[in-house]
Amino acid sequence: MIEIMMLMLLGNADALFDLQLDVDDQFEVVAELELKFEELQIKRTATEIRMNVLFSEYKQYEIEEEWDNTKTRQEFVEFASREKKNEWRVEFQDLKVMVKEYKELEHDIETAKVLLASMEKDLINLTKAKSNVVRYTDVSVSLSKNCKTMLKYDLYTNCPTIQELFDTFDNTDDTVSGVMVDDGFHDVKRVDIMNKHWRFYDTFNDFNLVMVDPDASFQRASVNVEIQAREFKTLSVMGNNDMRSFNDGAYTVWKNFKITDNCKRILVAPDMELIAQAIEFAKNSCNGEVELLESTVVEQKTTPHDFKKWRDSPALVYQNWLKDAITNNKELRIGLD
């Protein structure tokens, strides 16, 4: 709660958006841990069943060792008894490792869920603090820090350059807003002519300004389209709009496009067509549709059977039945052998 109050005092317009991204990431962490836990349950159950079967077979051979067997049969029974016992020991060592991992995974899931609940509580509090926001129709287009770094050091990337973005989307007047000059790192940067030059365009009727590589003052008074260095996924397209709830064991993941609740910031993948649609979406006050918006439904695998404790397994029931059957058979053969 202290962190939320500090964000409010600092007036961080992007805090809600960043927190929602963190919540989305944490939700996926929990989902992955739960899936891993279910898979470990299946593996552990299968190991315990094999151990029960091996134990019942070992006990059967152990009992048969006391019978009046032929020499060949006795040697086979003793050998089989040792083999089953050794196999059981191998499975037991594997089970010990699984039990340790099982306990660690339980702790990790509990910790991750507590963190997720805390983050979601902070998200609700911050959402309430961000009411009555102002919508903008002017648009600033900029590169993320990762894009800038990769372009600066001439690394392989799908990020467009500032020059490409300027030539494609910028509609400023260079006699007012300045020109682009070589930045010395394989790209260009804007050189302003005057302070708050963007106010000049307020005199135009029905004109939505799109400025590439804007200054900080214009960014604060516009919708910020920020181009990411790679494709990404999110569990909600619009801010904290809750699209993470399960439906028949599945949830929706959206690709390469995310917006804050107040339409102040839009994250988009490095795709020129998608960037163009993001700019139009911003100019329309975040109304309309984004044609290239993709989504997929993620289905979680379910455990095919319930986890069974050792003494409740069918193998142990069979083992007890077999033991009784052998005992009864020996009693019936008294005086016949």
C-alpha positions as CSV (number, residue, x, y, z in Angstrom):
1,M,0.0,0.0,0.0
2,I,2.9,2.3,0.7
3,E,4.2,1.7,-2.8
4,I,0.8,2.7,-4.2
5,M,0.7,5.9,-2.3
6,M,4.2,6.8,-3.5
7,L,3.2,6.2,-7.1
8,M,0.1,8.4,-6.6
9,L,2.2,11.2,-5.1
10,L,4.8,11.0,-7.9
11,G,2.0,11.1,-10.5
12,N,3.4,8.1,-12.4
13,A,0.9,7.8,-15.4
14,D,2.4,4.5,-16.4
15,A,2.3,2.8,-13.0
16,L,-1.1,1.1,-13.6
17,F,0.0,-0.2,-17.0
18,D,3.3,-1.5,-15.7
19,L,1.7,-3.2,-12.7
20,Q,-0.9,-4.9,-15.0
21,L,2.0,-6.3,-17.0
22,D,3.6,-7.6,-13.8
23,V,0.2,-9.2,-12.8
24,D,-0.1,-10.9,-16.2
25,D,3.4,-12.3,-15.9
26,Q,2.8,-13.5,-12.3
27,F,-0.4,-15.2,-13.4
28,E,1.4,-17.2,-16.0
29,V,4.1,-18.1,-13.5
30,V,1.3,-19.6,-11.2
31,A,-0.3,-21.4,-14.2
32,E,3.0,-22.9,-15.2
33,L,3.8,-24.0,-11.6
34,E,0.4,-25.6,-11.2
35,L,0.8,-27.5,-14.5
36,K,4.2,-28.7,-13.4
37,F,2.7,-29.8,-10.1
38,E,0.0,-31.8,-11.8
39,E,2.6,-33.5,-14.0
40,L,4.7,-34.4,-11.0
41,Q,1.6,-35.8,-9.2
42,I,1.0,-38.1,-12.2
43,K,4.7,-39.2,-12.2
44,R,4.7,-39.8,-8.5
45,T,1.5,-41.8,-8.6
46,A,2.8,-44.0,-11.4
47,T,6.0,-44.7,-9.4
48,E,4.1,-45.6,-6.3
49,I,1.9,-48.0,-8.2
50,R,5.0,-49.7,-9.8
51,M,6.5,-50.0,-6.3
52,N,3.3,-51.6,-5.0
53,V,3.3,-54.1,-7.9
54,L,7.0,-54.9,-7.4
55,F,6.4,-55.3,-3.6
56,S,3.5,-57.7,-4.1
57,E,5.6,-59.8,-6.6
58,Y,8.5,-59.8,-4.3
59,K,6.3,-61.0,-1.4
60,Q,4.9,-63.7,-3.6
61,Y,8.4,-65.0,-4.4
62,E,9.4,-64.7,-0.8
63,I,6.5,-66.9,0.3
64,E,7.2,-69.4,-2.4
65,E,10.8,-69.7,-1.2
66,E,9.4,-71.6,1.8
67,W,7.7,-74.1,-0.4
68,D,9.0,-77.5,-1.2
69,N,10.3,-76.5,-4.7
70,T,12.5,-78.3,-7.1
71,K,16.1,-77.1,-7.2
72,T,15.7,-75.3,-10.5
73,R,12.4,-73.7,-9.4
74,Q,14.0,-72.7,-6.0
75,E,17.0,-71.0,-7.8
76,F,14.6,-69.1,-10.1
77,V,12.4,-68.0,-7.2
78,E,15.4,-66.7,-5.2
79,F,16.8,-64.9,-8.2
80,A,13.4,-63.4,-9.1
81,S,12.9,-62.3,-5.4
82,R,16.3,-60.5,-5.5
83,E,15.5,-58.8,-8.8
84,K,12.1,-57.5,-7.6
85,K,13.7,-56.3,-4.4
86,N,16.4,-54.4,-6.4
87,E,13.9,-52.9,-8.8
88,W,11.8,-51.7,-5.8
89,R,14.9,-50.1,-4.3
90,V,15.6,-48.2,-7.5
91,E,12.0,-46.9,-7.7
92,F,12.2,-46.0,-4.0
93,Q,15.2,-43.8,-4.6
94,D,13.4,-42.1,-7.5
95,L,10.4,-41.6,-5.3
96,K,12.6,-39.9,-2.6
97,V,13.8,-37.3,-5.2
98,M,10.2,-36.8,-6.4
99,V,8.9,-36.2,-2.8
100,K,11.5,-33.6,-2.2
101,E,10.7,-31.9,-5.5
102,Y,7.0,-32.2,-4.7
103,K,7.4,-30.3,-1.4
104,E,9.5,-27.6,-3.0
105,L,7.0,-27.1,-5.7
106,E,4.1,-26.9,-3.2
107,H,6.1,-24.1,-1.5
108,D,6.8,-22.3,-4.8
109,I,3.1,-22.4,-5.8
110,E,2.0,-21.1,-2.4
111,T,4.6,-18.2,-2.6
112,A,3.6,-17.4,-6.1
113,K,-0.1,-17.2,-5.3
114,V,0.5,-15.0,-2.3
115,L,2.6,-12.6,-4.5
116,L,-0.1,-12.7,-7.2
117,A,-2.8,-11.8,-4.6
118,S,-0.8,-8.9,-3.3
119,M,-0.1,-7.6,-6.8
120,E,-3.8,-7.8,-7.7
121,K,-4.8,-6.0,-4.6
122,D,-2.3,-3.2,-5.4
123,L,-3.7,-3.1,-9.0
124,I,-7.2,-2.6,-7.7
125,N,-6.1,0.2,-5.4
126,L,-4.1,1.9,-8.1
127,T,-7.0,1.6,-10.6
128,K,-9.3,3.4,-8.1
129,A,-6.7,6.2,-7.8
130,K,-6.7,6.7,-11.6
131,S,-10.3,7.7,-12.2
132,N,-11.5,10.6,-14.3
133,V,-8.6,10.6,-16.7
134,V,-8.2,12.8,-19.7
135,R,-8.2,11.3,-23.2
136,Y,-5.8,12.5,-25.9
137,T,-6.0,12.3,-29.7
138,D,-2.5,13.5,-30.6
139,V,0.0,10.7,-30.9
140,S,3.7,10.3,-30.1
141,V,5.6,7.4,-31.6
142,S,8.8,6.3,-29.9
143,L,11.1,3.2,-29.6
144,S,11.5,1.2,-26.4
145,K,14.9,1.3,-24.6
146,N,15.7,-2.1,-25.9
147,C,15.0,-1.1,-29.5
148,K,17.2,2.0,-29.1
149,T,20.1,0.0,-27.6
150,M,20.0,-2.7,-30.4
151,L,19.9,0.0,-33.1
152,K,22.7,2.0,-31.4
153,Y,25.0,-1.0,-31.3
154,D,24.0,-2.2,-34.8
155,L,22.6,-5.5,-33.4
156,Y,20.1,-7.7,-35.4
157,T,16.6,-6.5,-34.6
158,N,13.2,-6.1,-36.2
159,C,12.8,-2.6,-34.7
160,P,12.2,0.1,-37.3
161,T,14.6,3.1,-37.2
162,I,13.5,6.5,-36.2
163,Q,14.1,7.5,-39.8
164,E,11.7,4.8,-41.1
165,L,9.0,5.8,-38.6
166,F,9.5,9.5,-39.4
167,D,9.2,9.0,-43.2
168,T,6.1,6.8,-42.7
169,F,4.0,8.3,-39.9
170,D,5.2,11.8,-38.9
171,N,3.0,14.7,-40.0
172,T,4.8,17.6,-38.3
173,D,6.1,20.7,-40.1
174,D,9.9,20.8,-40.0
175,T,9.9,24.6,-40.0
176,V,8.0,24.5,-36.6
177,S,8.9,21.2,-35.0
178,G,12.5,20.9,-36.3
179,V,14.3,18.4,-38.5
180,M,15.9,15.0,-38.1
181,V,19.7,14.9,-38.0
182,D,22.2,12.0,-37.9
183,D,22.6,10.8,-34.3
184,G,25.9,9.2,-34.9
185,F,24.5,5.7,-34.2
186,H,23.0,4.5,-37.4
187,D,19.8,6.5,-37.0
188,V,18.5,10.1,-36.7
189,K,17.1,12.3,-33.9
190,R,14.9,15.4,-33.8
191,V,16.4,18.8,-33.2
192,D,13.7,21.2,-31.9
193,I,13.5,24.8,-33.1
194,M,11.3,26.1,-30.2
195,N,9.9,25.0,-26.9
196,K,6.4,23.5,-26.9
197,H,6.4,23.7,-30.7
198,W,3.5,21.2,-30.8
199,R,1.1,23.9,-29.6
200,F,1.3,25.5,-33.0
201,Y,-0.9,22.7,-34.4
202,D,-3.7,23.6,-31.9
203,T,-4.8,26.2,-34.5
204,F,-5.6,23.5,-37.0
205,N,-9.1,22.2,-37.2
206,D,-9.7,18.4,-37.0
207,F,-5.9,17.7,-37.1
208,N,-4.4,14.9,-35.1
209,L,-0.7,15.4,-34.7
210,V,1.6,12.4,-35.0
211,M,5.1,13.1,-33.9
212,V,8.0,10.6,-34.1
213,D,10.7,10.9,-31.5
214,P,8.9,13.6,-29.5
215,D,10.1,15.6,-26.5
216,A,8.9,14.8,-23.0
217,S,6.3,17.7,-22.9
218,F,4.5,16.4,-25.9
219,Q,4.6,12.8,-24.7
220,R,2.8,14.0,-21.5
221,A,0.0,15.6,-23.7
222,S,-0.5,12.7,-26.2
223,V,-1.1,9.0,-26.6
224,N,2.3,7.2,-26.5
225,V,2.8,4.4,-29.0
226,E,5.9,2.6,-27.9
227,I,7.4,0.0,-30.2
228,Q,8.9,-3.1,-28.4
229,A,12.0,-5.0,-29.5
230,R,10.1,-8.3,-30.0
231,E,6.8,-9.9,-30.2
232,F,5.0,-10.4,-26.8
233,K,1.9,-11.9,-25.2
234,T,-0.5,-10.5,-22.6
235,L,-3.5,-11.8,-20.7
236,S,-5.5,-8.6,-21.2
237,V,-5.5,-6.1,-24.1
238,M,-6.9,-3.1,-22.2
239,G,-5.2,-2.3,-18.9
240,N,-6.6,-4.2,-16.0
241,N,-9.6,-5.6,-18.0
242,D,-9.8,-9.0,-16.4
243,M,-9.6,-11.5,-19.3
244,R,-7.6,-14.1,-17.2
245,S,-10.4,-16.1,-15.7
246,F,-10.6,-19.7,-16.8
247,N,-13.4,-21.0,-19.0
248,D,-13.5,-24.8,-19.1
249,G,-9.9,-25.0,-18.1
250,A,-8.7,-22.5,-20.7
251,Y,-7.7,-18.8,-20.9
252,T,-7.0,-16.3,-23.7
253,V,-3.6,-14.9,-24.6
254,W,-3.4,-11.8,-26.8
255,K,-0.4,-11.0,-29.0
256,N,1.7,-7.9,-29.7
257,F,-0.8,-5.2,-28.6
258,K,-1.6,-3.7,-25.2
259,I,-3.2,-0.5,-24.0
260,T,-3.5,1.3,-20.7
261,D,-7.0,1.9,-19.2
262,N,-6.8,5.6,-20.0
263,C,-5.5,5.1,-23.5
264,K,-2.3,7.0,-22.5
265,R,0.1,4.4,-23.7
266,I,0.1,1.6,-26.3
267,L,2.7,-1.1,-26.5
268,V,3.1,-2.7,-29.9
269,A,5.4,-5.3,-31.5
270,P,7.9,-4.2,-34.2
271,D,5.5,-4.6,-37.1
272,M,4.9,-1.6,-39.4
273,E,1.3,-2.6,-40.3
274,L,0.4,-3.1,-36.6
275,I,2.1,0.2,-35.7
276,A,0.0,2.0,-38.3
277,Q,-3.2,0.5,-36.8
278,A,-2.1,1.4,-33.3
279,I,-1.6,5.0,-34.4
280,E,-5.1,5.1,-36.0
281,F,-6.5,3.5,-32.9
282,A,-4.9,6.2,-30.7
283,K,-6.2,9.0,-33.0
284,N,-9.7,7.7,-32.5
285,S,-9.4,7.9,-28.7
286,C,-8.9,4.1,-28.5
287,N,-12.2,3.3,-30.3
288,G,-12.7,0.9,-33.1
289,E,-11.0,-2.4,-33.9
290,V,-7.4,-3.5,-34.5
291,E,-7.6,-5.9,-37.5
292,L,-4.2,-7.5,-36.9
293,L,-4.9,-8.2,-33.3
294,E,-4.3,-11.9,-32.6
295,S,-5.3,-14.1,-29.8
296,T,-5.0,-17.8,-28.8
297,V,-6.7,-20.0,-26.3
298,V,-4.4,-21.8,-23.9
299,E,-5.8,-25.0,-22.5
300,Q,-4.4,-26.5,-19.4
301,K,-3.8,-30.2,-19.2
302,T,-5.7,-31.9,-16.5
303,T,-4.7,-34.9,-14.4
304,P,-6.3,-38.0,-15.8
305,H,-7.0,-39.5,-12.4
306,D,-7.1,-38.4,-8.8
307,F,-3.9,-38.6,-6.7
308,K,-4.1,-41.8,-4.6
309,K,-2.2,-42.4,-1.3
310,W,0.0,-45.5,-1.0
311,R,-2.5,-47.5,1.1
312,D,-5.4,-46.7,-1.1
313,S,-3.9,-47.9,-4.4
314,P,-5.4,-50.9,-6.3
315,A,-2.0,-52.6,-6.3
316,L,-2.0,-52.9,-2.5
317,V,-5.5,-54.3,-2.5
318,Y,-4.3,-56.9,-5.1
319,Q,-1.2,-57.6,-3.0
320,N,-3.3,-58.4,0.1
321,W,-5.7,-60.6,-1.9
322,L,-2.8,-62.5,-3.4
323,K,-1.1,-63.0,0.0
324,D,-4.4,-64.4,1.5
325,A,-4.9,-66.6,-1.6
326,I,-1.4,-68.1,-1.2
327,T,-1.9,-68.7,2.5
328,N,-5.2,-70.4,1.9
329,N,-3.7,-72.5,-0.9
330,K,-0.9,-73.7,1.4
331,E,-3.5,-74.7,4.1
332,L,-5.5,-76.7,1.6
333,R,-2.4,-78.6,0.5
334,I,-1.5,-79.8,4.0
335,G,-1.0,-83.6,3.9
336,L,-0.9,-83.6,0.1
337,D,2.7,-82.6,-0.5
